[in-house]
Amino acid sequence: MSDFIFRTVPTSVPVTPEMRAWQDAVRLGFGMSDGPDEAYDHWAVDVVADGYRLDAAYATPPALAPVAELEQPVATFASGAKTVNVGGGRLEPALFISEVTVRTTHRRRGLLKRLMLDALTRAKADGLALATLTASEGAIYGRFGFGISTEHRSVRLDTGPRLAWSREVEPRVVLTPAADSQAVREEVFARFHARTRGSHERPHFYAKSKTGVWEYDTDSAHRELRVAVHWDADGAPDGVLTYAVNESEQSVRVWDFVTAGAEAELALWQYLGSIDLVTGVVFRHLGPDSPLRWALADPRVLTTTGVEDYTWTRLLDVPGALQARGWDADGEARLEVIDPLGFAAGTWRVAASAGRAEVTRSTDAPLRVEARALGSLYFGLADARALAQAGQIHGPDDEVARLAALFRTDTAPYNLAAF
Ligand SMILES: CC(C)(COP(=O)(O)OP(=O)(O)OC[C@H]1O[C@@H](n2cnc3c(N)ncnc32)[C@H](O)[C@@H]1OP(=O)(O)O)[C@@H](O)C(=O)NCCC(=O)NCCS
């Protein structure tokens, strides 16, 4: 690592040349082109609003390399604290990690490992019990103790003549200009976030991307966005749908769909199903407990087109994370957490009752649980029995079944934030 200088890039608005070079490195790492000036201006506002820390590695220049080489990071790593819903209506701060890149010419020399270990060590020292991220590739983060913790399901709803509803919902839906929709979206998202296990707080860029002001994927404003809001019987907003019609394909793409209850969700699906000149609707984040399928006269008009990992979570502090968690089952388990990086290592007794758990040190345990498995159990996504069959948990079947029952949740985790 002596060939590298590690630095934290100070953040500000307006964007500085150093920030710009950092963002250029991210774009290089993800195979994107350099952006227009506006993209850097938007990004600087977001990074400052989120309070993100931008870490970078710079290569010390070989004798004949141009000086500019030193000013371009060869690795980037962003992180900051935001909340996740850990069940029982509780929001817990976690380290959100994003914009992880290493330049092709410097890969597999341990740069990601160094930046990750530094960030996790700081986060633990700061008292954060959890770290979380989304992954571009599935094989990167398990070794760092992250396990898949939420998934997302992509669907297509055919809205042709076969679409009919087994139950019609009162259509309290009003269209609003996308540019004016952020306040209502924030209000509904806050309700969703507070009630949904596995929900991650949204970073600031959502305020721009869902209002059409700026879309990072295309480096441009998004003028096709339409927004429909659902109001509950008391006149409060409880659902916001953001979508765009693709005229040539006669389809609708849902860009955002946040609700604080099933009535709002069904009402907005029924609104989508009645848009004229369209034969299908696609959406990437149907909730695991969505009533949509069950409200269709012909359930086969709904097709799941993919299920993918969404967030990956790792525990930094086992008692802290498990005592913050909301527990839907009562029970007890003793487990040794295997964590080569050390953060979560230890032998613990977990005793849950009436929604809370007490976690204490234990001298022995019948179960050995890998850190990544604990990440997949945390929001209730994975069943401990499946993780044991997959070799991530070791111990007798009855103890594994006891662990599975202990971590069982009443609802599947659901997340609507990318970062
Ligand atoms: C993924 C990426 C950040 C890895 O950076 P890196 O500096 O090469 O990683 P490191 O050298 O620190 O690797 C640490 C370990 O992870 C392994 N690893 C790294 N990337 C991996 C990958 N894509 N798949 C499988 N294993 C990987 C390394 O082999 C190494 O294993 P070891 O400790 O057993 O030797 C880099 O390849 C990259 O920038 N890719 C493109 C952008 C991207 O996908 N970023 C991730 C966003 S979520």
Ligand as a Chemical Component Dictionary entry (heavy atoms), coordinates in Angstrom:
data_LIG
# 
_chem_comp.id                   LIG 
_chem_comp.type                 NON-POLYMER 
_chem_comp.pdbx_formal_charge   0 
_chem_comp.three_letter_code    LIG 
# 
loop_
_chem_comp_atom.comp_id 
_chem_comp_atom.atom_id 
_chem_comp_atom.alt_atom_id 
_chem_comp_atom.type_symbol 
_chem_comp_atom.charge 
_chem_comp_atom.model_Cartn_x 
_chem_comp_atom.model_Cartn_y 
_chem_comp_atom.model_Cartn_z 
_chem_comp_atom.pdbx_ordinal 
LIG C1  C1  C 0 -15.048 -4.540  -7.543  1  
LIG C2  C2  C 0 -13.796 -3.698  -7.393  2  
LIG C3  C3  C 0 -14.143 -2.445  -6.583  3  
LIG C4  C4  C 0 -12.753 -4.535  -6.633  4  
LIG O1  O1  O 0 -11.649 -3.725  -6.274  5  
LIG P1  P1  P 0 -10.186 -4.332  -6.029  6  
LIG O2  O2  O 0 -9.328  -3.255  -5.478  7  
LIG O3  O3  O 0 -9.741  -5.043  -7.241  8  
LIG O4  O4  O 0 -10.447 -5.387  -4.871  9  
LIG P2  P2  P 0 -9.335  -5.940  -3.859  10 
LIG O5  O5  O 0 -8.032  -6.069  -4.576  11 
LIG O6  O6  O 0 -9.310  -5.137  -2.622  12 
LIG O7  O7  O 0 -9.945  -7.363  -3.557  13 
LIG C5  C5  C 0 -10.214 -7.835  -2.262  14 
LIG C6  C6  C 0 -10.654 -9.277  -2.408  15 
LIG O8  O8  O 0 -11.899 -9.340  -3.108  16 
LIG C7  C7  C 0 -11.764 -10.144 -4.292  17 
LIG N1  N1  N 0 -12.563 -9.489  -5.341  18 
LIG C8  C8  C 0 -12.496 -8.202  -5.713  19 
LIG N2  N2  N 0 -13.378 -7.966  -6.690  20 
LIG C9  C9  C 0 -14.022 -9.121  -6.932  21 
LIG C10 C10 C 0 -15.034 -9.503  -7.838  22 
LIG N3  N3  N 0 -15.574 -8.617  -8.706  23 
LIG N4  N4  N 0 -15.467 -10.772 -7.831  24 
LIG C11 C11 C 0 -14.927 -11.676 -6.963  25 
LIG N5  N5  N 0 -13.944 -11.362 -6.072  26 
LIG C12 C12 C 0 -13.488 -10.100 -6.066  27 
LIG C13 C13 C 0 -10.301 -10.127 -4.601  28 
LIG O9  O9  O 0 -9.910  -11.245 -5.354  29 
LIG C14 C14 C 0 -9.689  -10.126 -3.207  30 
LIG O10 O10 O 0 -9.735  -11.420 -2.668  31 
LIG P3  P3  P 0 -8.632  -11.923 -1.619  32 
LIG O11 O11 O 0 -8.730  -11.021 -0.426  33 
LIG O12 O12 O 0 -9.022  -13.332 -1.348  34 
LIG O13 O13 O 0 -7.318  -11.778 -2.324  35 
LIG C15 C15 C 0 -13.214 -3.288  -8.761  36 
LIG O14 O14 O 0 -12.952 -4.448  -9.508  37 
LIG C16 C16 C 0 -14.111 -2.361  -9.556  38 
LIG O15 O15 O 0 -13.981 -1.142  -9.447  39 
LIG N6  N6  N 0 -15.041 -2.888  -10.403 40 
LIG C17 C17 C 0 -15.901 -2.043  -11.258 41 
LIG C18 C18 C 0 -16.871 -1.177  -10.450 42 
LIG C19 C19 C 0 -17.694 -1.987  -9.497  43 
LIG O16 O16 O 0 -18.305 -2.974  -9.859  44 
LIG N7  N7  N 0 -17.710 -1.566  -8.231  45 
LIG C20 C20 C 0 -18.472 -2.214  -7.177  46 
LIG C21 C21 C 0 -19.705 -1.424  -6.969  47 
LIG S1  S1  S 0 -20.840 -2.182  -5.881  48 
# 
loop_
_chem_comp_bond.comp_id 
_chem_comp_bond.atom_id_1 
_chem_comp_bond.atom_id_2 
_chem_comp_bond.value_order 
_chem_comp_bond.pdbx_ordinal 
LIG C1  C2  SING 1  
LIG C2  C3  SING 2  
LIG C2  C4  SING 3  
LIG C2  C15 SING 4  
LIG C4  O1  SING 5  
LIG O1  P1  SING 6  
LIG P1  O2  DOUB 7  
LIG P1  O3  SING 8  
LIG P1  O4  SING 9  
LIG O4  P2  SING 10 
LIG P2  O5  DOUB 11 
LIG P2  O6  SING 12 
LIG P2  O7  SING 13 
LIG O7  C5  SING 14 
LIG C5  C6  SING 15 
LIG C6  O8  SING 16 
LIG C6  C14 SING 17 
LIG O8  C7  SING 18 
LIG C7  N1  SING 19 
LIG C7  C13 SING 20 
LIG N1  C8  SING 21 
LIG N1  C12 SING 22 
LIG C8  N2  DOUB 23 
LIG N2  C9  SING 24 
LIG C9  C10 SING 25 
LIG C9  C12 DOUB 26 
LIG C10 N3  SING 27 
LIG C10 N4  DOUB 28 
LIG N4  C11 SING 29 
LIG C11 N5  DOUB 30 
LIG N5  C12 SING 31 
LIG C13 O9  SING 32 
LIG C13 C14 SING 33 
LIG C14 O10 SING 34 
LIG O10 P3  SING 35 
LIG P3  O11 DOUB 36 
LIG P3  O12 SING 37 
LIG P3  O13 SING 38 
LIG C15 O14 SING 39 
LIG C15 C16 SING 40 
LIG C16 O15 DOUB 41 
LIG C16 N6  SING 42 
LIG N6  C17 SING 43 
LIG C17 C18 SING 44 
LIG C18 C19 SING 45 
LIG C19 O16 DOUB 46 
LIG C19 N7  SING 47 
LIG N7  C20 SING 48 
LIG C20 C21 SING 49 
LIG C21 S1  SING 50 
# 
